[in-house]
Amino acid sequence: MSLNTLVLGLQWGDEGKGKIVDALSEQIHAVCRFQGGHNAGHTIKVNGQQTVLHLCPSGALHPKVQCVIGNGVVLSLEALAKELKGLEDLGVTFENRMHISNACSLILPSHIGIDKARDKKESIGTTGRGIGPAYEDKVARRAVRFGDLGDSKVLKEKVTTLVNYHNKVLENLYNAEPFSIEKILLELDSFKYLYDNYSSDVQDIIYKWSKEGHSILFEGAQGSLLDIDHGTYPYVTSSNTTAGGVSTGIGVGPKFIDKIVGISKAYTTRVGEGPFLTELFDDNAEMLAKRGHEFGATTGRPRRCGWLDLVALKKAIFLNSVTDLCLTKLDVLDSFNSIDACIEYDNSGNPVYKTFPGWMSKTEGINDFNNLPENAKSYISFIEDFIGCSASIISTGPSREQTIYLD
């Protein structure tokens, strides 16, 4: 019997989704990305070799796993070409196993220009990669899509219309330099081979695999608190990062999802601007950042660090209908004498903490729950009881084998 699984983040991203998807992919037929763009950064460590994926699904390192990029993803052809080339240099091949939806909206250089010019004024804290402006054009029904690369006449018409619009925005609103339509068309033409090799009717392929009884894994990017509708608006990303995004972003109905694995760190981090109620500004923050290597995989920006917010986590569990919790980076807490977790907010909106005794012993690399320190077990048990969801995966390090599976 096939088992289709959705894996998504429950915080502000950077929860360790790449490692978990990679680990689960060994028994999976296909891994599918369904939203976001190359602002995602999924880090995988195998045999001491660290790989960061931005667009390719995190099952890519398994040679027999099919890889899908769904229509909900906004696509930078330049970033995709660079990533594929880097993986091929490592011996990873994609012939007959990479499928990219013709309905993916493309990120043009002018999208990046608008993104950078706008963020100077608005300071939302974007990655400056054109993600937001590309989603705007998608919703406004003026996007250039991956499938348009197959028709040069249509492509020229759509690019001309869109870049003329972008140039008016850049010149009149931001006093910025316009972009050359001809140069953009030449750039797109240089990536025509990506269309020739990987263009697909993704929904049809997913339907076929489902009918054949194959197990499929759907991989979310960013995290639930960055969802455009349900996150800490306006300091959010431009796509639906929650469970509903898989239906719109890949073309599969909710009843075909058998298991929803939600991933949370054993503490909390955030990159960029926006509210963060449990953020720390003391030695504990510095210790979390140092032990957790808390720097953005995509931007290199240092992550803001704080204690686990169980109130927000409980909401994310409900919002996504999470069936299984995956708790990552438990080992980062090994050196803390005591550990706090937010269990409510007071009338002023400030976090109220419950303090747990630390375990002050090494959990890194443990792959049997029974071998965890008792205080670590107690911390995990409290989290499970509070959020109403059992932990089926506990990560104790960055590598595949440094993982506890309880189910």
Buried (B, 14 or more C-beta within 10 A) or exposed (E): EBEBBBBBBBBBBBBBBBBBBBBBBEEBBBBBBBBBBBBBBBBBBBEEEEBBBBBBBBBBBBEEBBBBBBBBBBBBBBBBBBBBEBBEEEEBEBEEBBBBBBBBBBBBBBBBBBBBBBBEEEEBBBBBBBBBBBBBBBEEEBBBBBBBBEEEEBBBEBBBEBBEBBBEBBEEEBEBEBBBBEEBBEBBEEBBEBBEEBBBBBBEBBBEBBEEEBBBBBBBBBBBBBBBEBBBEEBBBBBBBBBBBBBBBBBBEEEBBBBBBBBBBBBBBBBBBBEBBBBBEEEBBEBBBEBBEBEBBBBEEEBBBBBBBBBBBBBBBEBBBBBBBBBBBBBBBBBBEEBBBBBEBEEEEEBEBBEBEBBEEEBBEBBEBEEBBEBBEBBBEBBBEBBEBBBBBBBBBBBBEBBBEEE
